[in-house]
Amino acid sequence: MGRLAEMQRKLLEQMMGPEAMGVANANLTWSDEKVCRNFLCGTCPHTLFTNTKMDLGACPKSHTERLKTEFLAAKEASPNDPIFNRFQMEYEANIFAFVDECDRRIRAAHRRLEKTPEENAKTTNLMREIAEIELAIQGGTEKIETLGEQGKVEESMREMAAIEALKSEKADKERELQQLTDTSGASGHQKLRVCDVCGAYLSVLDSDRRLADHFGGKMHLGYHELRKLLDKFKEEREKRKATAPSSGLSGAPAAGGAASRPGGDYRSSRGDDFRDRDRDRGYERHSARYDDRRRDRERSRSPGRRRY
């Protein structure tokens, strides 16, 4: 009960402000370690997933609108102050780490739903046999046309009967392949798939209403918002990189707090470049994994598989 009361108190602090609850320090400033920097820079993940299975609980740091207003005003007044760049980089790293953990769960879920090697081999063999039967049917049809032109009616009738037998065999193979597709893997009976946004399990048998509830649910929308933030961060960094060479050649000192320290711009810019490079690699890995999952889904589709 004590934990529940603490969570309720934290939620009230976030909604009403710590000052209204009588627990905030009047001297607290936006640069204090006790203030949530995710909240100052944009979105705190703790507020996105309340009352979901990914509920992180109340954020341990302060979410005070007054401090956020002061932070934004200070940033507008001195946009080149290194502290704002540091806060932004910390914010981006936190969001990326949170989404990367979700992607790790998605990969694990896909592995759990994969077929066994025996099931994969059987599926491949059935698909090859069906393709061979189709070629035999095509060749037999051409032979029937040739026999008909030559007036060989009896041979044409025998070839037609053989083709009908091949068509029946092909139908049996296709039914076997469909049954294997529906029952193989850990998702056989439930026919599960994994949501590539939030990692939740979905059933292909779910109604449209149930799917709409999922895609409009708090957890799915929360991860969707975080992924949009990652795309926004990437675009902003690419814009900064595109303008960096021209600004570097100009030789003009940067305005703000960093300009007052000799050599401060050089060290800060080098550190920012290294950190941007590391984050870019992380984003590229994140994008590559997403593309790999999409290509795997496309390759897994075959003529014998039912599309849902």
RALINBEL-V666170 format. One record per backbone hydrogen bond with DSSP energy under -1.0 kcal/mol. CO is the residue of the C=O (numbers start at 1). NH is the residue of the N-H. Records with the same first field share a line. If there is no record, write none. Layout:
CO=NH  NH
//
This chain:
1=5
2=6
3=7
4=8
5=9
6=10
7=11
8=12
9=13
10=14
11=15
12=16
13=17
17=21
18=23
25=28
29=32
32=35
34=62
36=40
37=41
38=42
44=47
45=48
49=52
52=55
62=36
64=68
65=69
66=70
67=71
68=72
69=73
70=74
71=75
72=76
73=77
74=78
78=81
81=84
82=86
83=87
84=88
85=89
86=90
87=91
88=92
89=93
90=94
91=95
92=96
93=97
94=98
95=99
96=100
97=101
98=102
99=103
100=104
101=105
102=106
103=107
104=108
105=109
106=110
107=111
108=112
109=113
116=120
117=121
118=122
119=123
120=124
121=125
122=126
123=127
124=128
125=129
126=130
127=131
128=132
129=133
130=134
131=135
132=136
133=137
134=138
135=139
136=140
137=141
138=142
139=143
140=144
141=145
142=146
143=147
144=148
145=149
146=150
147=152
151=153
152=156
153=157
154=158
155=159
156=160
157=161
158=162
159=163
160=164
161=165
162=166
163=167
164=168
165=169
166=170
167=171
168=172
169=173
170=174
171=175
172=176
173=177
174=178
175=179
176=180
177=181
178=182
179=183
180=184
185=188
187=191
191=204
193=202
195=199
200=195
202=193
203=206
207=211
208=212
209=213
210=214
211=215
212=216
214=217
217=221
218=222
219=223
220=224
221=225
222=226
223=227
224=228
225=229
226=230
227=231
228=232
229=233
230=234
231=235
232=236
233=237
234=238
235=239
236=240
237=241
238=242
239=243
240=244
243=247
244=248
245=249
258=261
261=264
263=267
264=268
265=269
266=270
267=271
268=272
269=273
270=274
271=275
272=276
273=277
274=278
275=279
276=280
277=281
278=282
279=283
280=284
281=285
282=286
283=287
284=288
285=289
286=290
287=291
288=292
289=293
290=294
291=295
292=296
293=297
294=298
295=299
296=300
302=305
//
